[in-house]
Amino acid sequence: MSEITYVRGDATVPSVKGVKVIAHVCNDIGGWGRGFALSRRWPEPEAAYRAWHRDRAHDDFGLGAVQLVRVEPCLWVANMIGQRGIRTGSKGVPVRYEAIDTALARLADEVIALGASVHMPRIGCGLAGGTWSRIEPLITERLAKRGIRVRVYDHAEGGR
């Protein structure tokens, strides 16, 4: 079993060698939001997500789905559908823990096939409104317990 390693820094600049997957949570309405800022570094994940959503009648787009987008020779971005909409409303915050759990399980199979490590911010805890105490055990169960190296990045002002 691997552990989650917490580091200070930017998850879009993974600090290890080898094949890497940057994982983040997307909504189920096709809106590329204001959260984790991947688009400043690569346009491909946003373009792929929008095309995936546009063709949702003919593909697997929906809560719990995962889309891997290659952005560099040894670097992929995982668009994981883990939030319903983008606003808090009568059904609570947008995060959907069960969808993140499903997406992480699907991601694990892909990551193992690639021989990759996983890098992420504290997914589901920003604009999606989730709590790390609910997300961390999902990452441990779905990724770390399968031997996948996981790094969670906090900005310098943050911390565990």
N, C-alpha and C positions, 0 to 999 in steps of 0.2 A: 504494500500500500504506500502511495505517495502522500505527501502532505501539501496543504496550500501554503505557499510562501508569500509573505506580504512584503512589498517593496515600495519605496517612495519613488515616484517618477511618472512617466507617461506611458500608458498601455499601448499607444501607437508606435512606440519605439522599444520593442521587446529586447531585453538585455541579456539574451543567451544565444548560443550558437545552435545551428540545426534548423529543422523545419518547425515553423511556428504558426499557430492559429490565434488570431485576436477575436475573442467572442464578445458580442454585445447584444442587447435586447432591443427589438423593434416592435412597433405597434402593428395591429391587424387592419388598419384602415388605409395603408398606403402612403401615409405622411412621414417623410423623412424629417425628423424633428430637430430640436435644439439641444438634445442631450449630448452624448459622447461624440466628440468632433472628429470623425474619421474623414469626412469630405475635404477637410483642409489638406490632408495628406494624399488621398487617392479618390478619384471620382468613381471608380468602378463599383464599389459596394453599393453606393446610392443608386446608380444607374441600374444595376442588376436587381436590387430590391424593388425599384419602381416597375421594371418590366415584369418581374415575378408577380407583383400585385395586379398589374394590368391584365395578365393572362391567368388570373386565379381560377377562372372557370375550367381551365384545362390543366392545372398543375396542383401541387400540394400546398400552396400558400394557405396559411391559417394558423391558429394558435398551436404551438408546439412544433411547428415546422422549422427546418434549418436549411439555409442556403450558404454554401461555401463559395467564396469569390477569391480567385487568385489575384494578388496585387503585386507580387514580386516573385522571383523564382522559388524562394523557400518561405514565402509568407502568404497566408490566406486570411480572409476575414469571414467570420461566421455571423450571418444575419439570422438571429433567432427570434421567432415571433413569440413574445412572452408578455405582451400587454394588450388589453382590450381598450381601443381608443387612446385618447391622449389627455382626457380631463377627468378629474374626480367628480363623481356624480352620485346619483341615488344608489348605485351598485358599488360604491366605494372608490378606492384608488385604481388606476389603470393596471397595475401589475397583476399577473395571474400566475401564482406560484406553481400550479399544476402544469401549466403550459411551459414554464421555464424548466421544470423537472423533466418533462417529455423531451424538450429541445436538448437539454444536456445529455440525456440518454442517447439520443440520436447523434449528437455531436461526438460522444465518446467513440462510437463505432468508426466514424470518419477519421478522427484524430489517431486512433490506433492504426488504422490502415495507412495513414500518412507517416506514422512514426514521429508525430509532432508533440510539442508542448503547447499548453493553452495559456493565453495571456488576456487579462480583462480588467476593466475598472470594477467597482462594486456594482455589478449588473443588477438592474431592477430597483436600485435604491435612490436614484436621482428623481427625475421628473415622473417616473412610473410610480413612485410612492411606496415602494417596498421597504422592508427592513432586512438588514444584513443577518440578523439572528434567524430569519426564516430562509434566506438564500444560501448562506454558507453550508448548512447541512446537506442541501441538494447537491452542491458542488462536490462536497466530500463524498457523498454516496455515489454519484453518477460518474465522477471523473477520478478523484484521488484514490478511491478504493479499487479502481481498475488499473492503478499504476501510472496514471497520466500525471505528468508534472504540471502543476497549475501555479501561476503567479498572478496575484491580485495587486494592482497598482493604485496607490493613493498619492494624490498630489502632496507636495512638500508640507502644506499647511494641515493636511489630514493626518490620519494615523489610525492604528488599530486600537 
